[in-house]
């Protein structure tokens, strides 16, 4: 199945509509490794969007993660509103 531009546009519009909202993300790291984190959608750009993730451990600084809209379509990342 090829990724269509209209599919990417739908994901982009959905992310734009959720800017500033808290989401739970499930990252597929490969080799049966899955990370689950909570973060806030900080930015949405033409090709990517960013999520600010704060670690439960206060010693670790917040991370700004970047994902492409295609990552959502290929299920490399799954997002759910909190």
LINURQUI-V736540 format. One record per backbone hydrogen bond with DSSP energy under -1.0 kcal/mol. NH is the residue of the N-H (numbers start at 1). CO is the residue of the C=O. Records with the same first field share a line. If there is no record, write none. Layout:
BEGIN
NH->CO ; CO
END
This chain:
BEGIN
8->4
9->5
10->6
11->7
12->8
13->9
14->10
15->11
16->12
17->13
19->16
20->41
21->18
23->39
24->80
25->37
26->78
27->35
28->76
29->33
33->30
35->27
37->25
39->23
40->52
41->21
42->50
43->50
45->48
49->67
50->43
51->65
52->40
53->63
60->57
63->53
65->51
67->49
73->69
74->70
76->71
77->71
78->26
80->24
82->22
END
